[in-house]
Amino acid sequence: MDARLATHEPVMLETVLRFWFRGDDGVYVDATYGRGGHSRALLERLGPEGRLYLVDRDPDAVAHARSRFAGDERVVVAAGPFSRLGELAAHWSVVGRVRGVLLDLGVSSPQLEDARRGFSFTREGPLDMRMDPEHGSSLATWLAGVDERRLVDVLERYGEERHARPIARAVLEARRRGCLSTTRELATVVAGAVPRSGLRRHPATRTFQALRIVVNGELDELEAVLPQAARVLELSGRLLVLSFHSLEDRIVKHFFRSPRRGEATREGLLPLASLAPEPEERRRNPRARSARLRVAEKLRETDACPGA
């Protein structure tokens, strides 16, 4: 693998560690390993009796974690979507014992930089976009069967795209003509359907976001994992969620909402913080520009079954 793909700058690193790490021992979960920037920093502080469980649905990320931490008895690596967190925690016998869970949402920098994965509109690649290329249907397969009404709905709902209808019509016309087989072809079709005046970013940005979300079921995965993460925490354990667009953040904000200020949610969580990166980090790291970190702490147990 290109060394460039194995490195990236973790977003809000010091802020995440300040809330996530609670001492030199304890059990921690990084349910979105990526390339492990946050996890590496936590392991530098974690004592010999501590444990860090790493989860990712991307086989490349899982291979990276297993190679990077081979021989470190504090680390356990699992392959799979984070919607299996409750099941995995039960298998590891850590339900109710986890001091901190981190969810760093969205696509990772290595996934964007690897043209073969099909996430980037600036690199020529296949219409794939699966977080796990070994399971599920690719974007090409999804586009081959979608109708205009469904495509418009996806672009509006998951991309908040104002030009959803003309984009959908252009995409389906390109499909009919057999001119839709790569990421650049798709990006060109979208750009041709969107008015260029006033745009501050690539015209295909929202379309690619929407299609990636629907291919991977990302919002369903997020809604599934949040209550599981709350249940695996120990009392005073913390759940941290880094989101990168309003749809994700809206789900997390709603989940963290207390009935009254200073009271726990129905999942036993008390919201602690809602933070954005400092201006200097936003300038230095493009991925940090839209980031939002939300943190909640577990105040009480609930009666729900783990993994439910």
KOLNUKE-896538 format. One record per residue (C-alpha): x, y negated, z negated; residue number from 0. Coordinates in Angstrom, 2 decimals. Layout:
% KOLNUKE-896538
+---------+---------+---------+-----+
!       x !       y !       z !   i !
+---------+---------+---------+-----+
!       X !       Y !       Z ! NUM !
...
+---------+---------+---------+-----+
//
This chain:
% KOLNUKE-896538
+---------+---------+---------+-----+
!       x !       y !       z !   i !
+---------+---------+---------+-----+
!    0.00 !    0.00 !    0.00 !   0 !
!    1.10 !   -3.54 !    0.76 !   1 !
!    2.50 !   -4.99 !   -2.47 !   2 !
!    0.50 !   -8.13 !   -1.82 !   3 !
!   -2.69 !   -6.11 !   -2.27 !   4 !
!   -1.58 !   -4.78 !   -5.67 !   5 !
!   -1.29 !   -8.20 !   -7.32 !   6 !
!   -3.78 !  -10.92 !   -8.08 !   7 !
!   -4.30 !  -13.63 !  -10.67 !   8 !
!   -6.96 !  -12.68 !  -13.23 !   9 !
!   -9.54 !  -15.41 !  -13.76 !  10 !
!   -9.64 !  -17.23 !  -17.12 !  11 !
!   -7.07 !  -14.81 !  -18.54 !  12 !
!   -6.25 !  -16.53 !  -21.83 !  13 !
!   -9.88 !  -17.41 !  -22.51 !  14 !
!  -10.99 !  -13.84 !  -21.85 !  15 !
!   -8.31 !  -12.47 !  -24.18 !  16 !
!   -9.25 !  -14.93 !  -26.92 !  17 !
!  -12.78 !  -13.52 !  -27.06 !  18 !
!  -12.09 !   -9.90 !  -26.01 !  19 !
!   -9.09 !   -8.91 !  -28.16 !  20 !
!   -9.94 !   -8.66 !  -31.88 !  21 !
!   -6.86 !   -7.04 !  -33.44 !  22 !
!   -4.05 !   -4.65 !  -32.67 !  23 !
!   -6.21 !   -1.53 !  -32.84 !  24 !
!   -9.79 !   -0.69 !  -31.93 !  25 !
!  -11.57 !    0.56 !  -28.80 !  26 !
!  -11.94 !   -1.61 !  -25.69 !  27 !
!  -13.58 !   -1.10 !  -22.30 !  28 !
!  -12.74 !   -2.78 !  -19.01 !  29 !
!  -15.65 !   -1.59 !  -16.87 !  30 !
!  -14.44 !   -3.40 !  -13.73 !  31 !
!  -10.73 !   -2.63 !  -13.60 !  32 !
!   -9.98 !   -4.07 !  -10.14 !  33 !
!   -6.21 !   -4.33 !  -10.37 !  34 !
!   -6.08 !   -4.63 !  -14.13 !  35 !
!   -4.90 !   -8.16 !  -14.76 !  36 !
!   -7.00 !   -8.57 !  -17.89 !  37 !
!   -6.30 !   -5.00 !  -19.04 !  38 !
!   -2.52 !   -5.33 !  -18.69 !  39 !
!   -2.59 !   -8.43 !  -20.86 !  40 !
!   -4.73 !   -6.72 !  -23.50 !  41 !
!   -2.42 !   -3.68 !  -23.57 !  42 !
!    0.53 !   -5.95 !  -24.29 !  43 !
!   -1.23 !   -6.81 !  -27.56 !  44 !
!   -2.91 !   -3.49 !  -28.35 !  45 !
!   -1.35 !   -1.36 !  -31.08 !  46 !
!   -0.47 !    2.35 !  -30.81 !  47 !
!   -3.78 !    3.42 !  -32.40 !  48 !
!   -5.88 !    1.30 !  -30.05 !  49 !
!   -7.68 !    2.69 !  -27.01 !  50 !
!   -8.55 !    1.10 !  -23.68 !  51 !
!  -11.06 !    2.77 !  -21.35 !  52 !
!  -10.91 !    1.70 !  -17.70 !  53 !
!  -13.76 !    2.15 !  -15.23 !  54 !
!  -14.04 !    1.32 !  -11.52 !  55 !
!  -16.09 !    2.61 !   -8.60 !  56 !
!  -13.36 !    1.81 !   -6.06 !  57 !
!  -11.07 !    4.83 !   -5.47 !  58 !
!   -8.13 !    2.50 !   -4.72 !  59 !
!   -8.57 !    0.77 !   -8.08 !  60 !
!   -8.84 !    4.09 !   -9.91 !  61 !
!   -5.66 !    5.34 !   -8.23 !  62 !
!   -3.90 !    2.10 !   -9.17 !  63 !
!   -4.96 !    2.42 !  -12.81 !  64 !
!   -3.88 !    6.05 !  -13.06 !  65 !
!   -0.50 !    5.28 !  -11.53 !  66 !
!    0.08 !    2.08 !  -13.48 !  67 !
!   -0.75 !    3.55 !  -16.89 !  68 !
!    0.38 !    7.16 !  -16.43 !  69 !
!    1.86 !    8.34 !  -19.70 !  70 !
!    0.20 !    5.62 !  -21.83 !  71 !
!   -1.85 !    7.63 !  -24.35 !  72 !
!   -3.87 !    4.55 !  -25.24 !  73 !
!   -5.47 !    4.45 !  -21.76 !  74 !
!   -8.29 !    6.55 !  -20.29 !  75 !
!   -9.37 !    6.04 !  -16.66 !  76 !
!  -12.74 !    6.98 !  -15.15 !  77 !
!  -14.09 !    6.72 !  -11.62 !  78 !
!  -17.66 !    5.57 !  -11.10 !  79 !
!  -20.01 !    2.59 !  -11.12 !  80 !
!  -20.30 !    0.69 !  -14.37 !  81 !
!  -24.00 !    1.59 !  -14.50 !  82 !
!  -22.71 !    4.89 !  -15.94 !  83 !
!  -21.12 !    3.13 !  -18.94 !  84 !
!  -23.48 !    4.64 !  -21.50 !  85 !
!  -22.93 !    8.14 !  -20.15 !  86 !
!  -19.16 !    7.68 !  -20.08 !  87 !
!  -19.08 !    6.22 !  -23.59 !  88 !
!  -21.06 !    9.19 !  -24.89 !  89 !
!  -18.59 !   11.55 !  -23.17 !  90 !
!  -15.71 !    9.70 !  -24.83 !  91 !
!  -17.52 !    9.69 !  -28.22 !  92 !
!  -17.19 !    5.92 !  -28.55 !  93 !
!  -20.86 !    4.83 !  -28.62 !  94 !
!  -21.18 !    2.23 !  -31.38 !  95 !
!  -17.39 !    2.06 !  -31.75 !  96 !
!  -16.34 !   -0.31 !  -28.95 !  97 !
!  -14.84 !   -3.61 !  -30.06 !  98 !
!  -15.10 !   -5.33 !  -26.70 !  99 !
!  -16.52 !   -4.69 !  -23.21 ! 100 !
!  -15.40 !   -6.74 !  -20.20 ! 101 !
!  -17.35 !   -7.01 !  -16.94 ! 102 !
!  -15.54 !   -8.96 !  -14.21 ! 103 !
!  -18.15 !   -9.01 !  -11.47 ! 104 !
!  -18.09 !   -9.22 !   -7.68 ! 105 !
!  -15.48 !   -8.31 !   -5.11 ! 106 !
!  -11.82 !   -8.20 !   -6.14 ! 107 !
!   -8.98 !  -10.02 !   -4.41 ! 108 !
!   -7.37 !   -6.76 !   -3.14 ! 109 !
!  -10.69 !   -5.70 !   -1.62 ! 110 !
!  -10.98 !   -9.02 !    0.21 ! 111 !
!   -7.38 !   -8.90 !    1.40 ! 112 !
!   -7.60 !   -5.36 !    2.79 ! 113 !
!   -9.21 !   -5.74 !    6.23 ! 114 !
!  -10.02 !   -2.03 !    6.31 ! 115 !
!  -12.63 !   -2.52 !    3.59 ! 116 !
!  -14.75 !   -4.90 !    5.69 ! 117 !
!  -15.39 !   -7.52 !    2.99 ! 118 !
!  -13.68 !  -10.49 !    4.65 ! 119 !
!  -15.05 !  -12.67 !    7.44 ! 120 !
!  -11.53 !  -13.95 !    8.20 ! 121 !
!   -9.99 !  -10.53 !    8.89 ! 122 !
!  -10.90 !   -8.05 !   11.61 ! 123 !
!  -12.28 !   -4.92 !   10.04 ! 124 !
!  -15.10 !   -2.38 !   10.14 ! 125 !
!  -18.60 !   -3.23 !    8.95 ! 126 !
!  -18.27 !   -1.30 !    5.70 ! 127 !
!  -18.32 !   -3.41 !    2.48 ! 128 !
!  -18.80 !   -0.43 !    0.16 ! 129 !
!  -17.08 !   -0.75 !   -3.21 ! 130 !
!  -16.76 !    3.04 !   -3.04 ! 131 !
!  -16.12 !    4.03 !    0.60 ! 132 !
!  -16.70 !    7.67 !   -0.28 ! 133 !
!  -20.35 !    7.22 !   -1.25 ! 134 !
!  -23.42 !    5.45 !    0.05 ! 135 !
!  -24.17 !    3.85 !    3.41 ! 136 !
!  -21.86 !    1.36 !    5.11 ! 137 !
!  -22.96 !   -2.08 !    6.25 ! 138 !
!  -22.91 !   -0.81 !    9.84 ! 139 !
!  -25.43 !    1.88 !    8.96 ! 140 !
!  -27.61 !   -0.59 !    7.04 ! 141 !
!  -27.59 !   -3.12 !    9.88 ! 142 !
!  -28.43 !   -0.42 !   12.42 ! 143 !
!  -31.77 !    0.21 !   10.72 ! 144 !
!  -32.80 !   -3.17 !    9.31 ! 145 !
!  -35.67 !   -5.22 !   10.74 ! 146 !
!  -35.90 !   -9.00 !   10.90 ! 147 !
!  -38.20 !   -9.41 !    7.92 ! 148 !
!  -35.96 !   -7.38 !    5.62 ! 149 !
!  -32.80 !   -9.09 !    6.82 ! 150 !
!  -34.28 !  -12.56 !    6.27 ! 151 !
!  -35.36 !  -11.52 !    2.77 ! 152 !
!  -31.87 !  -10.24 !    1.90 ! 153 !
!  -30.15 !  -13.39 !    3.19 ! 154 !
!  -32.54 !  -15.64 !    1.29 ! 155 !
!  -32.61 !  -13.64 !   -1.94 ! 156 !
!  -28.98 !  -12.56 !   -2.28 ! 157 !
!  -27.22 !  -15.27 !   -0.27 ! 158 !
!  -29.55 !  -18.20 !   -0.99 ! 159 !
!  -29.05 !  -18.92 !    2.71 ! 160 !
!  -31.17 !  -21.78 !    4.09 ! 161 !
!  -30.66 !  -20.63 !    7.68 ! 162 !
!  -31.67 !  -17.03 !    7.05 ! 163 !
!  -34.17 !  -16.76 !    9.90 ! 164 !
!  -31.94 !  -17.97 !   12.76 ! 165 !
!  -29.05 !  -15.92 !   11.39 ! 166 !
!  -31.20 !  -12.79 !   11.22 ! 167 !
!  -32.42 !  -13.28 !   14.78 ! 168 !
!  -28.87 !  -13.83 !   16.06 ! 169 !
!  -27.59 !  -10.74 !   14.24 ! 170 !
!  -30.36 !   -8.54 !   15.61 ! 171 !
!  -29.83 !   -9.86 !   19.12 ! 172 !
!  -26.11 !   -9.10 !   18.84 ! 173 !
!  -27.02 !   -5.61 !   17.65 ! 174 !
!  -29.31 !   -5.14 !   20.66 ! 175 !
!  -26.50 !   -6.16 !   23.03 ! 176 !
!  -23.99 !   -3.88 !   21.31 ! 177 !
!  -21.83 !   -6.81 !   20.17 ! 178 !
!  -21.83 !   -6.12 !   16.45 ! 179 !
!  -19.16 !   -3.66 !   15.38 ! 180 !
!  -16.56 !   -5.65 !   13.37 ! 181 !
!  -16.46 !   -8.24 !   10.60 ! 182 !
!  -15.18 !  -10.96 !   12.92 ! 183 !
!  -17.94 !  -10.27 !   15.43 ! 184 !
!  -20.50 !  -10.58 !   12.65 ! 185 !
!  -18.90 !  -13.79 !   11.35 ! 186 !
!  -18.89 !  -15.28 !   14.86 ! 187 !
!  -22.56 !  -14.43 !   15.36 ! 188 !
!  -23.49 !  -16.04 !   12.04 ! 189 !
!  -21.40 !  -19.15 !   12.72 ! 190 !
!  -23.14 !  -19.59 !   16.06 ! 191 !
!  -26.54 !  -19.60 !   14.34 ! 192 !
!  -25.74 !  -22.15 !   11.62 ! 193 !
!  -25.52 !  -25.94 !   12.10 ! 194 !
!  -21.91 !  -26.97 !   11.50 ! 195 !
!  -22.45 !  -30.52 !   10.23 ! 196 !
!  -21.77 !  -30.99 !    6.52 ! 197 !
!  -20.40 !  -27.48 !    5.91 ! 198 !
!  -17.56 !  -27.34 !    3.37 ! 199 !
!  -16.97 !  -23.59 !    3.67 ! 200 !
!  -17.16 !  -20.90 !    6.31 ! 201 !
!  -20.74 !  -20.59 !    7.64 ! 202 !
!  -20.70 !  -16.82 !    7.10 ! 203 !
!  -19.90 !  -17.05 !    3.37 ! 204 !
!  -23.46 !  -16.67 !    2.10 ! 205 !
!  -24.35 !  -14.00 !    4.66 ! 206 !
!  -21.36 !  -11.83 !    3.73 ! 207 !
!  -22.18 !  -12.26 !    0.03 ! 208 !
!  -25.79 !  -11.20 !    0.58 ! 209 !
!  -24.88 !   -8.17 !    2.67 ! 210 !
!  -22.22 !   -7.03 !    0.21 ! 211 !
!  -24.69 !   -7.28 !   -2.66 ! 212 !
!  -27.35 !   -5.22 !   -0.90 ! 213 !
!  -24.91 !   -2.56 !    0.37 ! 214 !
!  -23.58 !   -1.99 !   -3.16 ! 215 !
!  -26.77 !   -2.60 !   -5.14 ! 216 !
!  -24.77 !   -5.04 !   -7.24 ! 217 !
!  -27.60 !   -6.81 !   -9.04 ! 218 !
!  -29.33 !   -3.53 !   -9.89 ! 219 !
!  -26.00 !   -2.25 !  -11.23 ! 220 !
!  -25.63 !   -5.37 !  -13.39 ! 221 !
!  -29.14 !   -5.12 !  -14.82 ! 222 !
!  -28.50 !   -1.46 !  -15.61 ! 223 !
!  -25.15 !   -1.93 !  -17.37 ! 224 !
!  -25.93 !   -4.86 !  -19.67 ! 225 !
!  -28.14 !   -2.98 !  -22.18 ! 226 !
!  -25.75 !   -0.02 !  -22.07 ! 227 !
!  -22.82 !   -2.30 !  -22.87 ! 228 !
!  -24.72 !   -3.76 !  -25.82 ! 229 !
!  -25.45 !   -0.29 !  -27.20 ! 230 !
!  -21.86 !    0.98 !  -27.04 ! 231 !
!  -20.53 !   -1.97 !  -29.05 ! 232 !
!  -19.73 !   -1.74 !  -32.74 ! 233 !
!  -21.16 !   -4.37 !  -35.07 ! 234 !
!  -19.30 !   -7.64 !  -34.36 ! 235 !
!  -18.15 !   -6.17 !  -31.03 ! 236 !
!  -18.30 !   -8.48 !  -28.04 ! 237 !
!  -19.60 !   -8.30 !  -24.49 ! 238 !
!  -17.86 !  -10.57 !  -21.97 ! 239 !
!  -19.21 !  -11.11 !  -18.44 ! 240 !
!  -17.35 !  -13.04 !  -15.74 ! 241 !
!  -19.70 !  -13.92 !  -12.88 ! 242 !
!  -19.00 !  -15.74 !   -9.63 ! 243 !
!  -22.35 !  -16.84 !   -8.27 ! 244 !
!  -25.68 !  -18.02 !   -9.62 ! 245 !
!  -27.56 !  -14.75 !   -9.04 ! 246 !
!  -25.24 !  -12.79 !  -11.31 ! 247 !
!  -25.04 !  -15.54 !  -13.89 ! 248 !
!  -28.83 !  -15.90 !  -14.00 ! 249 !
!  -29.21 !  -12.22 !  -14.92 ! 250 !
!  -26.54 !  -12.46 !  -17.64 ! 251 !
!  -27.93 !  -15.72 !  -19.01 ! 252 !
!  -31.40 !  -14.20 !  -19.27 ! 253 !
!  -30.05 !  -11.07 !  -20.97 ! 254 !
!  -28.12 !  -13.17 !  -23.50 ! 255 !
!  -31.09 !  -15.44 !  -24.26 ! 256 !
!  -32.11 !  -15.49 !  -27.95 ! 257 !
!  -35.70 !  -16.02 !  -29.04 ! 258 !
!  -34.48 !  -18.85 !  -31.25 ! 259 !
!  -31.13 !  -20.58 !  -31.56 ! 260 !
!  -28.86 !  -18.62 !  -33.88 ! 261 !
!  -30.92 !  -15.41 !  -33.66 ! 262 !
!  -29.95 !  -12.12 !  -32.01 ! 263 !
!  -31.48 !  -10.96 !  -28.74 ! 264 !
!  -33.65 !   -7.83 !  -28.61 ! 265 !
!  -30.42 !   -5.92 !  -27.85 ! 266 !
!  -28.87 !   -7.21 !  -31.07 ! 267 !
!  -26.56 !   -9.74 !  -29.39 ! 268 !
!  -25.83 !  -13.32 !  -30.41 ! 269 !
!  -24.64 !  -15.60 !  -27.57 ! 270 !
!  -21.27 !  -17.14 !  -28.47 ! 271 !
!  -20.03 !  -19.03 !  -25.43 ! 272 !
!  -20.64 !  -20.07 !  -21.85 ! 273 !
!  -17.44 !  -21.35 !  -20.27 ! 274 !
!  -15.99 !  -22.40 !  -16.91 ! 275 !
!  -12.31 !  -22.44 !  -15.89 ! 276 !
!  -10.24 !  -25.53 !  -16.52 ! 277 !
!   -9.85 !  -27.87 !  -13.51 ! 278 !
!   -6.18 !  -26.93 !  -13.12 ! 279 !
!   -7.05 !  -23.22 !  -12.80 ! 280 !
!   -9.77 !  -23.98 !  -10.27 ! 281 !
!   -7.21 !  -25.85 !   -8.18 ! 282 !
!   -4.59 !  -23.11 !   -8.48 ! 283 !
!   -6.81 !  -20.04 !   -8.07 ! 284 !
!   -9.56 !  -20.19 !   -5.41 ! 285 !
!  -11.40 !  -17.23 !   -6.96 ! 286 !
!  -11.86 !  -19.20 !  -10.20 ! 287 !
!  -13.77 !  -22.07 !   -8.60 ! 288 !
!  -17.24 !  -20.65 !   -9.17 ! 289 !
!  -16.49 !  -18.53 !  -12.25 ! 290 !
!  -18.61 !  -18.54 !  -15.39 ! 291 !
!  -17.71 !  -16.57 !  -18.54 ! 292 !
!  -20.49 !  -15.68 !  -20.95 ! 293 !
!  -19.78 !  -14.02 !  -24.30 ! 294 !
!  -22.10 !  -12.46 !  -26.86 ! 295 !
!  -21.45 !  -10.68 !  -30.17 ! 296 !
!  -23.37 !   -7.73 !  -31.60 ! 297 !
!  -25.14 !   -8.60 !  -34.85 ! 298 !
!  -27.36 !   -5.58 !  -35.40 ! 299 !
!  -28.03 !   -2.07 !  -34.16 ! 300 !
!  -31.01 !   -1.19 !  -31.93 ! 301 !
!  -33.01 !    2.00 !  -31.74 ! 302 !
!  -32.48 !    2.69 !  -28.02 ! 303 !
!  -30.63 !    5.84 !  -26.99 ! 304 !
!  -27.10 !    5.34 !  -25.59 ! 305 !
!  -26.89 !    5.72 !  -21.85 ! 306 !
!  -30.62 !    5.14 !  -21.38 ! 307 !
+---------+---------+---------+-----+
//
